[in-house]
Amino acid sequence: MYRISLQKAEDAATIERLMAKVFGPERHARSVWQLRQGPAIESLCIVAKDGDEIVGSLRFWEVRLGSQDILLLGPLAVLPSLRGKGCGKALVEDGLRRATGGPWPLVLVSGEADYYPRFGFVPARDYDLKWPGFIESERLQFYELMPGALTNLPPGPFVVAPVAE
Ligand SMILES: CC(C)(COP(=O)(O)OP(=O)(O)OC[C@H]1O[C@@H](n2cnc3c(N)ncnc32)[C@H](O)[C@@H]1OP(=O)(O)O)[C@@H](O)C(=O)NCCC(=O)NCCS
């Protein structure tokens, strides 16, 4: 079993090592990382611990979708040696639970097309998103934190941008 808890300041270096191991040294050049400007949402930054060891991490950033602020899920990372044991699932479910009831109507993720639907994510390809850079469109998926948030969206296109811009 994994214990999920909020990230602490002293976890930062371990999480950075996990990110480097999972996403590699070029990670900051990826379009999704360009959206992560400013600090992550502290109340939604969680780790999975096996005993005292950090084995997984999930963070969320706020991003602009057209004229509204929504959440961007990720990076989500689990130690390679511990994959397939439910750790990623526990992190995503916990993170979405913490995000529910907040001010954000939607969560957007750039992730594996066949991983996120199990949590309720749906393809974003019909919403005419203007992503900042190259993206395989099937990676973009939405999760409704507020029921009806997707059906209530005005017509696109929607520029996806950092909130700090
Ligand atoms: C994606 C990742 C977070 C999944 O974590 P994990 O702990 O291995 O996943 P879980 O054990 O919780 O898997 C839950 C379910 O998803 C399935 N699954 C796991 N990885 C998957 C993937 N990449 N694609 C599709 N399904 C996947 C599992 O088989 C499991 O299915 P089941 O419930 O039917 O048994 C992990 O593989 C990882 O860190 N990958 C590299 C980084 C990455 O791609 N992050 C996501 C993009 S931000």
Ligand as a Chemical Component Dictionary entry (heavy atoms), coordinates in Angstrom:
data_LIG
# 
_chem_comp.id                   LIG 
_chem_comp.type                 NON-POLYMER 
_chem_comp.pdbx_formal_charge   0 
_chem_comp.three_letter_code    LIG 
# 
loop_
_chem_comp_atom.comp_id 
_chem_comp_atom.atom_id 
_chem_comp_atom.alt_atom_id 
_chem_comp_atom.type_symbol 
_chem_comp_atom.charge 
_chem_comp_atom.model_Cartn_x 
_chem_comp_atom.model_Cartn_y 
_chem_comp_atom.model_Cartn_z 
_chem_comp_atom.pdbx_ordinal 
LIG C1  C1  C 0 1.928  6.469  -16.299 1  
LIG C2  C2  C 0 2.380  6.069  -14.875 2  
LIG C3  C3  C 0 2.272  7.261  -13.972 3  
LIG C4  C4  C 0 1.430  4.954  -14.385 4  
LIG O1  O1  O 0 1.774  4.649  -13.032 5  
LIG P1  P1  P 0 1.639  3.168  -12.464 6  
LIG O2  O2  O 0 1.763  3.219  -11.002 7  
LIG O3  O3  O 0 2.558  2.266  -13.218 8  
LIG O4  O4  O 0 0.149  2.815  -12.926 9  
LIG P2  P2  P 0 -0.925 1.978  -12.109 10 
LIG O5  O5  O 0 -0.297 0.749  -11.554 11 
LIG O6  O6  O 0 -1.648 2.857  -11.161 12 
LIG O7  O7  O 0 -1.904 1.583  -13.296 13 
LIG C5  C5  C 0 -3.309 1.646  -13.199 14 
LIG C6  C6  C 0 -3.871 0.958  -14.416 15 
LIG O8  O8  O 0 -3.377 1.607  -15.605 16 
LIG C7  C7  C 0 -2.674 0.688  -16.448 17 
LIG N1  N1  N 0 -1.523 1.428  -16.984 18 
LIG C8  C8  C 0 -0.361 1.705  -16.361 19 
LIG N2  N2  N 0 0.438  2.451  -17.151 20 
LIG C9  C9  C 0 -0.249 2.639  -18.307 21 
LIG C10 C10 C 0 0.048  3.328  -19.508 22 
LIG N3  N3  N 0 1.207  3.970  -19.694 23 
LIG N4  N4  N 0 -0.898 3.310  -20.486 24 
LIG C11 C11 C 0 -2.062 2.671  -20.324 25 
LIG N5  N5  N 0 -2.410 2.010  -19.192 26 
LIG C12 C12 C 0 -1.505 1.985  -18.203 27 
LIG C13 C13 C 0 -2.263 -0.441 -15.529 28 
LIG O9  O9  O 0 -2.124 -1.642 -16.262 29 
LIG C14 C14 C 0 -3.429 -0.491 -14.557 30 
LIG O10 O10 O 0 -4.514 -1.175 -15.172 31 
LIG P3  P3  P 0 -5.523 -2.088 -14.289 32 
LIG O11 O11 O 0 -6.141 -1.153 -13.269 33 
LIG O12 O12 O 0 -6.477 -2.588 -15.304 34 
LIG O13 O13 O 0 -4.653 -3.123 -13.645 35 
LIG C15 C15 C 0 3.825  5.509  -14.863 36 
LIG O14 O14 O 0 3.920  4.453  -15.764 37 
LIG C16 C16 C 0 4.893  6.546  -15.220 38 
LIG O15 O15 O 0 5.458  7.205  -14.338 39 
LIG N6  N6  N 0 5.172  6.649  -16.533 40 
LIG C17 C17 C 0 6.167  7.592  -17.043 41 
LIG C18 C18 C 0 5.732  9.012  -16.914 42 
LIG C19 C19 C 0 4.399  9.279  -17.569 43 
LIG O16 O16 O 0 4.126  8.815  -18.679 44 
LIG N7  N7  N 0 3.557  10.050 -16.865 45 
LIG C20 C20 C 0 2.233  10.388 -17.320 46 
LIG C21 C21 C 0 2.225  11.586 -18.207 47 
LIG S1  S1  S 0 2.292  13.091 -17.268 48 
# 
loop_
_chem_comp_bond.comp_id 
_chem_comp_bond.atom_id_1 
_chem_comp_bond.atom_id_2 
_chem_comp_bond.value_order 
_chem_comp_bond.pdbx_ordinal 
LIG C1  C2  SING 1  
LIG C2  C3  SING 2  
LIG C2  C4  SING 3  
LIG C2  C15 SING 4  
LIG C4  O1  SING 5  
LIG O1  P1  SING 6  
LIG P1  O2  DOUB 7  
LIG P1  O3  SING 8  
LIG P1  O4  SING 9  
LIG O4  P2  SING 10 
LIG P2  O5  DOUB 11 
LIG P2  O6  SING 12 
LIG P2  O7  SING 13 
LIG O7  C5  SING 14 
LIG C5  C6  SING 15 
LIG C6  O8  SING 16 
LIG C6  C14 SING 17 
LIG O8  C7  SING 18 
LIG C7  N1  SING 19 
LIG C7  C13 SING 20 
LIG N1  C8  SING 21 
LIG N1  C12 SING 22 
LIG C8  N2  DOUB 23 
LIG N2  C9  SING 24 
LIG C9  C10 SING 25 
LIG C9  C12 DOUB 26 
LIG C10 N3  SING 27 
LIG C10 N4  DOUB 28 
LIG N4  C11 SING 29 
LIG C11 N5  DOUB 30 
LIG N5  C12 SING 31 
LIG C13 O9  SING 32 
LIG C13 C14 SING 33 
LIG C14 O10 SING 34 
LIG O10 P3  SING 35 
LIG P3  O11 DOUB 36 
LIG P3  O12 SING 37 
LIG P3  O13 SING 38 
LIG C15 O14 SING 39 
LIG C15 C16 SING 40 
LIG C16 O15 DOUB 41 
LIG C16 N6  SING 42 
LIG N6  C17 SING 43 
LIG C17 C18 SING 44 
LIG C18 C19 SING 45 
LIG C19 O16 DOUB 46 
LIG C19 N7  SING 47 
LIG N7  C20 SING 48 
LIG C20 C21 SING 49 
LIG C21 S1  SING 50 
# 
